[in-house]
């Protein structure tokens, strides 16, 4: 039998080629966990830049959609990928593998197309296997996905997308959820939340709270009232535990978003100019006190912007909330710079591109369609954090008008004074809203800033501070109407083309 070994060459004489070693290592990496986001990140790190300039995996089937891993040159959405391969397993196409291969001509640092075809096959098998595992995992996994909505509202002005990602421990599922549904009056209600704990009990409580919020939303009332009703339902349950939640109502006709929080992370708004702002919030979690005591907060979602509701797993993966918020803020900035139709799924992919999710994550993203604004309309809660948001959105609107730089500065400055006065003075007790409306016609800018509060002093509005003097010096006309229903400041500016007529 010695002839069987006659042609065997010691491994040191003919070592495995770099491509075979890479594929062998990749197989071990992909088999190490059903968390394919994490394992594919490892594959990308091994491939780029050692053997390729760029690597991107996009999933188009199953619960996790969008770009999952992105490395090297392909982090630029306009970059060129010379290899595009489908991810196919069991005759089903699960997504796409894109590769920007090395162009330095060094045979030791490049792979041929056959290597990448084999890589695509192994990636597809790993993704398919993870999906099959999820289908066969414990009853709480199935229950969690069953309790999430199978469809989201569809509206020309607002696009909804959601993502749910179980924690790194595949067999332990928590009580995170998201929901969005249309109300009888045409508005859209949204909720998102997180039940303390994991397992079947958390999933069952999650289902009860989600349905309680849906039931409460059928009756007229503010988001804060809806949370109070859900809190009463949860408190009637024995050993209910703690639940953080956010509930919101959106008017798609105006893109106005009104929400309340029960100890939940505040929404984040990314504007089209790339700026990202965490919105205000308060309230205690459901199930821990007789009342939530949440405030109602209102903000318009401007064209081209992205509003995100999320559970704390998106920012607490490293047990560093401040660092997690910074990471999320950066990911939102990247997302608004290169928008993806599946915004929530894309955002989850960006956040966990270089990090592990240690807890369940739910994300609900609302994208406002980009369109030319004939008029500017922005309603917001009278809080200081709103002022820079309104200013940035306002400047973007004015830049699309045929205004000179001096006229644009005059409008922004005068309106900014009126907005700051309303935020500071209009609401002595509690927080109300301020509305800004602007239109342009025949060379004239018309702007109004309106609140519904009672100002802190009783002297005539016209004499308040230097802000009003500044408005008068900048505008052609300034009119201030003050009464029991609030204050309205009306501004009119004859711009360059008509000023000399």
C-alpha positions as CSV (number, residue, x, y, z in Angstrom):
1,X,0.0,0.0,0.0
2,X,3.0,2.2,0.1
3,X,2.3,3.4,-3.5
4,X,-0.6,5.4,-2.1
5,X,1.9,7.7,-0.5
6,X,4.5,7.7,-3.3
7,X,3.3,11.0,-4.8
8,X,2.5,12.9,-1.6
9,X,4.6,16.0,-1.3
10,X,5.3,17.5,2.1
11,X,3.1,20.6,2.8
12,X,6.1,22.8,3.1
13,X,7.0,22.2,-0.5
14,X,3.6,23.2,-1.9
15,X,1.8,25.3,0.6
16,X,-1.8,26.4,0.1
17,X,-2.2,29.4,-2.2
18,X,-3.3,32.7,-0.6
19,X,-6.8,32.3,-2.1
20,X,-7.3,28.8,-0.6
21,X,-6.0,29.9,2.8
22,X,-8.4,32.9,2.7
23,X,-11.4,30.7,1.7
24,X,-10.5,28.2,4.5
25,X,-10.3,31.0,7.1
26,X,-13.5,32.5,5.7
27,X,-15.4,29.2,6.2
28,X,-14.3,29.0,9.8
29,X,-15.3,32.7,10.4
30,X,-18.8,32.2,8.8
31,X,-19.4,29.0,10.8
32,X,-18.5,30.6,14.1
33,X,-21.9,32.3,14.7
34,X,-25.3,32.7,13.2
35,X,-24.8,36.5,13.6
36,X,-23.9,37.0,9.9
37,X,-23.5,40.8,10.4
38,X,-20.6,40.1,12.7
39,X,-19.1,37.3,10.8
40,X,-19.3,39.1,7.5
41,X,-17.6,42.1,9.1
42,X,-14.7,39.7,9.9
43,X,-14.6,38.5,6.3
44,X,-14.5,42.1,5.1
45,X,-11.6,43.0,7.4
46,X,-9.6,40.0,6.2
47,X,-10.2,40.8,2.5
48,X,-9.7,44.6,2.5
49,X,-7.1,45.9,1.9
50,X,-5.0,42.8,1.8
51,X,-6.6,41.2,-1.2
52,X,-9.2,43.7,-2.5
53,X,-9.8,47.4,-2.5
54,X,-13.5,47.2,-1.7
55,X,-16.1,44.8,-0.3
56,X,-19.8,45.2,0.1
57,X,-22.6,42.8,0.9
58,X,-26.3,43.8,0.4
59,X,-29.2,41.6,1.6
60,X,-32.5,41.7,-0.3
61,X,-34.3,38.8,1.3
62,X,-35.5,38.1,4.8
63,X,-35.8,40.3,7.9
64,X,-32.5,42.1,7.5
65,X,-32.4,44.2,4.3
66,X,-29.9,46.7,3.0
67,X,-26.1,47.0,3.0
68,X,-24.9,44.8,5.8
69,X,-21.1,45.2,5.5
70,X,-19.1,47.8,3.6
71,X,-15.3,48.1,3.4
72,X,-12.7,50.0,1.6
73,X,-13.4,52.0,-1.6
74,X,-17.0,50.8,-1.8
75,X,-18.0,52.8,1.3
76,X,-18.4,55.5,-1.4
77,X,-21.8,54.8,-3.0
78,X,-20.4,56.0,-6.4
79,X,-17.3,53.9,-6.3
80,X,-16.7,51.3,-9.1
81,X,-17.1,47.5,-8.3
82,X,-15.7,45.4,-11.1
83,X,-17.1,42.2,-9.7
84,X,-20.8,41.8,-8.9
85,X,-22.1,38.4,-7.9
86,X,-25.5,37.2,-6.7
87,X,-25.7,35.5,-3.3
88,X,-27.7,32.3,-4.1
89,X,-28.6,29.4,-1.8
90,X,-31.2,26.7,-2.4
91,X,-32.1,28.4,-5.7
92,X,-33.0,31.6,-3.8
93,X,-31.2,34.9,-4.4
94,X,-30.5,36.4,-1.0
95,X,-28.5,39.5,-2.0
96,X,-25.4,40.7,-3.8
97,X,-21.7,40.7,-3.3
98,X,-19.7,43.6,-4.7
99,X,-15.9,43.6,-4.9
100,X,-13.5,46.2,-6.1
101,X,-10.5,44.0,-6.9
102,X,-6.9,45.0,-6.5
103,X,-5.4,46.9,-9.4
104,X,-1.7,46.8,-8.5
105,X,-0.9,43.8,-10.7
106,X,0.9,41.9,-7.9
107,X,-0.2,38.2,-8.3
108,X,0.4,37.5,-4.6
109,X,-2.1,40.2,-3.5
110,X,-4.9,39.5,-6.0
111,X,-7.7,36.9,-6.3
112,X,-9.2,35.7,-9.5
113,X,-13.0,35.8,-10.2
114,X,-13.3,32.1,-9.4
115,X,-12.2,32.8,-5.8
116,X,-14.8,35.5,-5.4
117,X,-17.5,33.2,-6.9
118,X,-16.6,30.6,-4.2
119,X,-16.6,33.3,-1.6
120,X,-20.1,34.4,-2.7
121,X,-21.4,30.8,-2.4
122,X,-20.0,30.5,1.1
123,X,-21.5,33.8,2.2
124,X,-24.9,32.8,0.7
125,X,-24.9,29.5,2.6
126,X,-24.1,31.3,5.9
127,X,-26.9,33.8,5.4
128,X,-29.3,31.1,4.5
129,X,-28.3,29.0,7.4
130,X,-28.8,31.9,9.8
131,X,-32.3,32.4,8.4
132,X,-33.1,28.7,8.8
133,X,-31.8,28.8,12.4
134,X,-34.1,31.7,13.2
135,X,-37.1,29.7,11.8
136,X,-36.2,26.8,14.1
137,X,-35.2,28.8,17.2
138,X,-37.3,28.9,20.4
139,X,-40.9,30.0,20.5
140,X,-40.1,33.5,21.7
141,X,-38.2,34.2,18.5
142,X,-41.1,33.3,16.4
143,X,-43.5,35.2,18.7
144,X,-41.4,38.3,18.4
145,X,-41.4,38.4,14.7
146,X,-45.1,37.5,14.6
147,X,-46.0,40.5,16.8
148,X,-44.1,43.0,14.6
149,X,-46.2,44.5,11.8
150,X,-45.9,42.7,8.4
151,X,-46.3,46.0,6.5
152,X,-45.7,49.7,7.2
153,X,-47.8,52.7,6.0
154,X,-47.1,54.0,2.5
155,X,-47.3,57.7,1.6
156,X,-45.9,59.8,-1.2
157,X,-44.4,62.4,1.2
158,X,-43.1,60.1,3.9
159,X,-41.4,56.8,3.6
160,X,-41.3,54.3,6.5
161,X,-38.7,51.6,7.1
162,X,-38.1,49.4,10.1
163,X,-35.5,46.9,11.3
164,X,-35.4,44.4,14.1
165,X,-32.1,42.8,15.0
166,X,-31.9,40.2,17.8
167,X,-29.1,40.4,20.3
168,X,-25.8,38.6,19.8
169,X,-27.0,35.7,21.9
170,X,-29.3,34.1,19.3
171,X,-31.4,32.1,21.6
172,X,-32.4,34.9,23.9
173,X,-34.9,37.3,22.5
174,X,-36.2,40.4,24.3
175,X,-39.2,42.6,24.1
176,X,-38.2,45.3,21.6
177,X,-40.8,46.3,19.1
178,X,-41.8,48.9,16.5
179,X,-45.2,49.6,15.0
180,X,-46.8,52.1,12.5
181,X,-50.4,52.2,11.3
182,X,-52.9,54.6,9.8
183,X,-55.6,56.2,11.9
184,X,-59.1,56.7,10.6
185,X,-58.5,60.4,10.1
186,X,-55.6,59.7,7.7
187,X,-52.8,60.5,10.3
188,X,-50.2,57.8,11.0
189,X,-49.5,56.5,14.5
190,X,-46.1,55.1,15.5
191,X,-44.8,53.3,18.5
192,X,-41.5,51.8,19.6
193,X,-40.4,50.3,22.9
194,X,-38.4,47.9,25.0
195,X,-39.7,45.5,27.7
196,X,-37.2,44.9,30.5
197,X,-35.8,41.4,30.4
198,X,-35.7,38.7,27.8
199,X,-37.5,35.5,26.8
200,X,-41.1,34.5,26.3
201,X,-42.5,36.7,29.2
202,X,-40.9,39.8,27.7
203,X,-42.3,39.0,24.3
204,X,-45.8,38.4,25.7
205,X,-45.7,41.8,27.6
206,X,-44.4,43.5,24.5
207,X,-47.5,42.2,22.6
208,X,-49.8,43.4,25.3
209,X,-48.3,46.9,25.4
210,X,-48.2,47.3,21.6
211,X,-51.9,46.4,21.4
212,X,-52.7,48.7,24.3
213,X,-51.1,51.5,22.4
214,X,-53.0,50.7,19.3
215,X,-56.3,50.5,21.2
216,X,-55.7,53.8,23.0
217,X,-54.8,55.5,19.7
218,X,-58.3,54.9,18.3
219,X,-59.7,57.5,20.6
220,X,-58.9,61.2,20.1
221,X,-56.1,62.3,22.4
222,X,-52.5,63.4,22.5
223,X,-49.5,61.0,22.4
224,X,-49.0,61.7,26.2
225,X,-52.6,60.6,26.9
226,X,-52.1,57.4,24.8
227,X,-49.1,56.5,27.0
228,X,-51.1,57.2,30.1
229,X,-53.8,54.7,29.0
230,X,-51.2,52.1,28.1
231,X,-49.6,52.7,31.5
232,X,-52.9,52.0,33.3
233,X,-53.3,48.7,31.3
234,X,-49.8,47.6,32.2
235,X,-50.2,48.6,35.9
236,X,-53.3,46.4,36.1
237,X,-51.1,43.4,35.2
238,X,-49.5,41.4,38.0
239,X,-45.7,41.8,38.0
240,X,-45.8,43.8,34.8
241,X,-42.2,45.0,35.0
242,X,-40.8,48.1,33.3
243,X,-41.3,49.2,29.7
244,X,-39.8,52.2,27.9
245,X,-41.9,53.4,25.0
246,X,-42.4,56.2,22.5
247,X,-45.7,57.0,20.9
248,X,-46.1,59.5,18.0
249,X,-48.7,60.8,15.6
250,X,-47.7,62.1,12.2
251,X,-49.8,64.3,9.9
252,X,-48.5,63.3,6.4
253,X,-50.1,66.3,4.8
254,X,-47.8,68.7,6.7
255,X,-45.1,66.2,7.8
256,X,-45.7,67.3,11.4
257,X,-44.5,64.8,14.0
258,X,-45.9,64.9,17.6
259,X,-44.6,62.5,20.2
260,X,-44.3,61.6,23.8
261,X,-41.8,59.4,25.7
262,X,-42.1,57.1,28.6
263,X,-38.5,56.8,29.8
264,X,-37.4,56.0,26.2
265,X,-34.5,57.4,24.1
266,X,-35.4,60.6,22.3
267,X,-35.9,60.6,18.5
268,X,-33.1,61.9,16.4
269,X,-33.5,64.1,13.4
270,X,-31.0,64.3,10.5
271,X,-31.5,67.3,8.2
272,X,-30.6,67.3,4.5
273,X,-27.5,69.5,5.2
274,X,-26.0,66.7,7.3
275,X,-26.6,68.1,10.7
276,X,-28.0,65.7,13.3
277,X,-30.0,66.7,16.4
278,X,-31.4,64.7,19.3
279,X,-34.9,65.9,20.1
280,X,-36.2,66.6,23.7
281,X,-37.9,64.1,25.9
282,X,-39.1,63.2,29.4
283,X,-41.6,60.9,31.1
284,X,-41.0,57.8,33.3
285,X,-41.2,54.2,32.0
286,X,-44.5,52.4,31.8
287,X,-45.4,50.1,34.7
288,X,-43.4,51.8,37.4
289,X,-45.6,54.6,38.6
290,X,-49.3,55.6,38.5
291,X,-48.5,58.3,35.9
292,X,-46.0,58.7,33.1
293,X,-46.2,62.5,33.2
294,X,-44.9,62.8,29.6
295,X,-44.9,66.1,27.6
296,X,-46.1,66.3,24.0
297,X,-43.3,67.5,21.6
298,X,-43.9,68.6,18.0
299,X,-41.5,69.0,15.1
300,X,-41.9,69.2,11.4
301,X,-39.9,66.7,9.3
302,X,-38.4,69.0,6.6
303,X,-38.0,67.7,3.0
304,X,-34.9,65.5,2.5
305,X,-34.5,64.8,6.3
306,X,-34.6,61.6,8.2
307,X,-36.3,61.0,11.6
308,X,-35.3,57.9,13.6
309,X,-37.0,56.2,16.6
310,X,-34.9,53.4,18.2
311,X,-34.4,51.2,21.2
312,X,-31.4,51.5,23.5
313,X,-29.7,48.5,22.0
314,X,-28.6,50.8,19.1
315,X,-26.5,52.9,21.4
316,X,-25.6,50.7,24.4
317,X,-23.7,47.9,22.6
318,X,-20.5,49.0,24.2
319,X,-21.9,50.0,27.7
320,X,-21.0,53.5,26.8
321,X,-24.2,55.6,26.1
322,X,-22.3,58.8,25.2
323,X,-20.0,56.9,22.9
324,X,-23.0,55.0,21.4
325,X,-24.8,58.3,20.7
326,X,-21.8,59.7,19.0
327,X,-21.5,56.5,16.9
328,X,-25.2,56.8,16.0
329,X,-24.9,60.5,15.2
330,X,-22.0,59.7,12.8
331,X,-24.0,56.9,11.2
332,X,-27.0,59.2,10.7
333,X,-24.7,61.7,9.1
334,X,-23.5,59.1,6.7
335,X,-27.0,57.9,5.9
336,X,-28.3,61.4,5.1
337,X,-25.3,62.0,2.8
338,X,-25.9,58.7,0.9
339,X,-29.6,57.9,1.5
340,X,-30.9,54.3,1.2
341,X,-34.5,53.5,0.6
342,X,-34.3,51.0,3.4
343,X,-33.1,53.6,5.8
344,X,-33.6,51.7,9.1
345,X,-31.9,48.6,7.9
346,X,-29.1,50.6,6.3
347,X,-28.6,52.5,9.6
348,X,-28.4,49.3,11.6
349,X,-25.8,48.0,9.1
350,X,-23.8,51.2,9.5
351,X,-23.9,51.2,13.3
352,X,-22.9,47.5,13.6
353,X,-20.5,47.6,10.7
354,X,-17.6,47.8,13.3
355,X,-19.5,46.9,16.5
356,X,-21.3,43.9,18.0
357,X,-25.0,44.2,19.0
358,X,-25.2,42.9,22.5
359,X,-28.9,43.6,22.9
360,X,-32.0,43.5,20.8
361,X,-32.4,46.5,18.5
362,X,-35.6,48.0,17.0
363,X,-35.4,51.0,14.6
364,X,-38.2,52.9,12.9
365,X,-37.1,55.4,10.3
366,X,-39.2,58.1,8.6
367,X,-37.8,59.7,5.5
368,X,-39.3,62.9,4.2
369,X,-39.2,63.0,0.4
370,X,-37.1,65.7,-1.3
371,X,-39.2,68.2,-3.2
372,X,-39.1,71.9,-4.1
373,X,-40.9,73.9,-1.4
374,X,-43.2,76.5,-2.7
375,X,-43.8,77.7,0.9
376,X,-41.8,77.1,4.0
377,X,-43.8,75.7,6.9
378,X,-42.2,74.5,10.2
379,X,-44.0,73.9,13.5
380,X,-42.0,73.1,16.6
381,X,-42.1,72.9,20.3
382,X,-40.9,76.1,21.9
383,X,-37.6,74.8,23.3
384,X,-34.1,76.3,22.6
385,X,-32.9,73.0,20.9
386,X,-35.4,73.7,18.1
387,X,-34.0,77.0,17.1
388,X,-30.9,75.8,15.2
389,X,-33.0,73.1,13.5
390,X,-35.5,75.7,12.2
391,X,-32.7,78.0,11.2
392,X,-30.9,75.3,9.1
393,X,-34.1,74.2,7.4
394,X,-35.1,77.9,6.8
395,X,-31.7,78.7,5.2
396,X,-32.0,75.8,2.9
397,X,-35.4,76.9,1.7
398,X,-34.3,80.5,1.2
399,X,-31.3,79.4,-0.9
400,X,-33.6,78.0,-3.5
401,X,-35.3,81.4,-3.9
402,X,-34.0,84.1,-6.3
403,X,-32.7,86.2,-3.4
404,X,-29.4,88.1,-3.1
405,X,-27.2,87.4,-0.2
406,X,-28.2,90.6,1.6
407,X,-31.9,89.9,1.3
408,X,-31.4,86.3,2.5
409,X,-29.4,87.5,5.5
410,X,-32.1,90.0,6.3
411,X,-34.9,87.4,6.3
412,X,-33.0,84.9,8.3
413,X,-32.0,87.4,10.9
414,X,-35.4,89.1,11.3
415,X,-37.3,85.8,11.4
416,X,-34.6,84.4,13.8
417,X,-35.3,87.2,16.2
418,X,-39.0,86.6,16.1
419,X,-38.5,82.8,16.7
420,X,-36.1,83.4,19.6
421,X,-38.6,85.8,21.2
422,X,-41.4,83.3,20.9
423,X,-39.3,80.5,22.4
424,X,-38.2,82.6,25.3
425,X,-41.4,84.5,26.1
426,X,-44.5,82.8,24.8
427,X,-45.1,80.0,27.3
428,X,-44.7,80.8,30.9
429,X,-46.1,77.4,32.1
430,X,-45.4,74.3,30.1
431,X,-44.4,74.1,26.4
432,X,-46.5,75.1,23.4
433,X,-45.7,75.3,19.7
434,X,-44.4,77.9,17.4
435,X,-45.2,78.0,13.7
436,X,-43.1,79.6,10.9
437,X,-44.6,80.2,7.5
438,X,-42.9,81.9,4.6
439,X,-43.7,82.3,0.9
440,X,-42.2,84.2,-2.0
441,X,-44.2,85.9,-4.8
442,X,-43.2,88.6,-7.4
443,X,-40.0,89.6,-5.6
444,X,-41.6,89.9,-2.2
445,X,-40.9,87.6,0.9
446,X,-43.8,87.2,3.3
447,X,-43.1,85.5,6.6
448,X,-45.1,84.9,9.8
449,X,-44.1,83.6,13.2
450,X,-47.0,82.5,15.4
451,X,-47.4,81.2,18.9
452,X,-50.4,80.5,21.1
453,X,-49.1,81.5,24.5
454,X,-49.3,84.3,26.9
455,X,-46.2,86.3,27.1
456,X,-44.3,86.8,30.3
457,X,-45.0,90.6,30.6
458,X,-48.0,92.7,29.8
459,X,-46.2,95.7,28.1
460,X,-46.9,96.3,24.4
461,X,-45.2,93.8,22.2
462,X,-43.9,96.5,19.9
463,X,-41.6,97.8,22.7
464,X,-40.0,94.4,23.6
465,X,-36.2,94.6,23.5
466,X,-33.9,95.4,20.6
467,X,-35.0,92.4,18.6
468,X,-38.0,94.2,17.3
469,X,-35.9,97.3,16.4
470,X,-33.6,95.0,14.5
471,X,-36.5,93.4,12.6
472,X,-37.8,96.8,11.6
473,X,-34.4,97.9,10.4
474,X,-34.1,94.8,8.2
475,X,-37.7,94.4,6.9
476,X,-39.8,96.6,4.6
477,X,-42.8,96.1,7.0
478,X,-43.2,94.5,10.4
479,X,-46.6,93.9,12.0
480,X,-47.1,92.4,15.5
481,X,-50.5,91.2,16.6
482,X,-50.8,90.3,20.2
483,X,-53.9,88.9,21.9
484,X,-55.4,86.3,24.2
485,X,-54.9,83.6,21.5
486,X,-51.2,84.3,21.2
487,X,-48.8,86.5,19.2
488,X,-48.2,86.7,15.5
489,X,-45.3,88.5,13.9
490,X,-45.7,89.3,10.2
491,X,-42.7,90.3,8.1
492,X,-42.5,91.6,4.6
493,X,-39.5,92.3,2.5
494,X,-39.3,93.9,-0.9
495,X,-36.2,92.2,-2.4
496,X,-33.7,93.5,-4.9
497,X,-35.7,93.1,-8.1
498,X,-38.7,95.1,-6.8
499,X,-37.3,97.4,-4.2
500,X,-36.5,100.1,-6.6
501,X,-39.9,100.2,-8.3
